Amino acid sequence: MKLLTVTDIRELVHIIGLEKFFDRIVLALEEDFGRWHEFNLSPRHATHYPHGVIELMPCSDNSLYAFKYVNGHPGNTLKDKLSVIAVGQLSEVEAGYPLMICDMTLLTAFRTAATGVLAARYLARHDAASLAIIGTGAQAEFQAIGFSRFFGLNSIRFYDCDSRAMAKFSANLKRQRWALMPCRSIIEAVSRADIVITATAAKKRQSLFEIGDIAAGTHIHAMGGDCPGKTEFSENLLRQVKLVVEYMPQSLQEGEAQQVGPGQVHAELWELIAGKKAGRENAEEITLFDSVGFALEDYSILRVVYELASVYRLGTELSMLPEPEDPKNLFGLLDF
Ligand SMILES: NC(=O)c1ccc[n+]([C@@H]2O[C@H](COP(=O)([O-])OP(=O)(O)OC[C@H]3O[C@@H](n4cnc5c(N)ncnc54)[C@H](O)[C@@H]3O)[C@@H](O)[C@H]2O)c1
């Protein structure tokens, strides 16, 4: 069984290249969302605490089984800890043996951005050139780089209530070609954007902006609201947008959709990819992808990373599991 640490993931991204790694994940997501009915799907198992959530996210097809352990603790950064930290496992289904255990903290940021990009390809205007990001914490740069792969961005406006998070975002992206425009308010950031990404962490109901604050034709990638009672938009805004979710049974509990119910949801993402429902239909409509993070996305990135780690011989082979000569003689391993 292979162990992949965060150092191995970092090395892998350096070998493949940041942009090409994104492309690979978007492609894998499109393939896997495109064969939606081949998967065993279920909402994640979430255990809620007053200050955060801990979740288990399983997903499998007939050859691979994946699951991720992930948290969401918005107050963690005040204690110099990440808000979101994750570990995943991939197993083969034939005998049920684990193949890989892997840090998934970076991978969660990559796959969340890649899923947002995939949705935006169906929901945003193809000529979208200006991006706004509200909340420039751990996820933000991944979003900016991911969206720049598929849209001809020339500017990114951004706002965070923490000025240090804004300075960090600018510093990390200073070598990119787009104009980076720090804003003094959410409204200043979103009012002239073609695509708006909301990635705030706050365990409460927020209303970051209203429908009148954005231009016709805007696409919103709403990824910060992902738990019961943790949302970023008002019911009023949600009733005026084309709302697309990942997986209805989970999104109705955890997403912005929890506020408006299934009647307001236009489609699940796979339906756009399969051509069963329309994506954007004109240049004027306002679309919103209600991203909460779904286990299929972790399955996709784990299978890609396992394949690449094998090709580039990354990670450490662990002899962690028992290998008795006689599989019925487990007790014999104790040597008593
Ligand atoms: N949908 C998904 O698949 C997915 C995946 C990963 C993370 N998330 C969620 O995305 C959010 C961001 O994650 P992160 O790892 O970047 O967290 P983070 O704590 O590193 O960053 C969040 C940022 O939001 C800012 N913020 C909070 N409230 C704000 C407000 N009202 N206006 C402006 N800025 C505000 C904070 O100052 C902070 O800098 C979290 O809520 C997390 O749970 C969702």
The ligand as a Gaussian input file, in Angstrom:
#p B3LYP/6-31G(d) Opt

LIG

0 1
 N      -17.456000      23.481000      -1.723000
 C      -16.373000      22.807000      -1.468000
 O      -16.125000      21.755000      -2.046000
 C      -15.402000      23.371000      -0.483000
 C      -14.089000      22.879000      -0.428000
 C      -13.191000      23.464000       0.443000
 C      -13.611000      24.499000       1.274000
 N      -14.900000      24.914000       1.233000
 C      -15.379000      26.012000       2.072000
 O      -14.847000      27.204000       1.506000
 C      -14.655000      28.169000       2.524000
 C      -13.246000      28.726000       2.419000
 O      -12.307000      27.719000       2.764000
 P      -10.785000      28.114000       3.106000
 O      -10.062000      26.841000       3.298000
 O      -10.285000      29.095000       2.089000
 O      -11.003000      28.871000       4.499000
 P      -10.066000      29.983000       5.166000
 O      -10.493000      30.074000       6.594000
 O       -8.640000      29.727000       4.860000
 O      -10.483000      31.340000       4.391000
 C      -11.759000      31.909000       4.487000
 C      -11.621000      33.418000       4.350000
 O      -12.938000      33.990000       4.347000
 C      -12.833000      35.276000       4.957000
 N      -14.180000      35.726000       5.301000
 C      -15.054000      35.187000       6.208000
 N      -16.216000      35.883000       6.205000
 C      -16.080000      36.858000       5.265000
 C      -16.921000      37.894000       4.792000
 N      -18.163000      38.051000       5.253000
 N      -16.455000      38.716000       3.842000
 C      -15.205000      38.596000       3.342000
 N      -14.337000      37.628000       3.756000
 C      -14.782000      36.772000       4.703000
 C      -11.889000      35.026000       6.119000
 O      -11.301000      36.214000       6.599000
 C      -10.863000      34.081000       5.484000
 O       -9.731000      34.762000       4.993000
 C      -14.941000      27.460000       3.845000
 O      -16.233000      27.802000       4.273000
 C      -14.862000      25.985000       3.503000
 O      -15.673000      25.199000       4.344000
 C      -15.799000      24.380000       0.364000

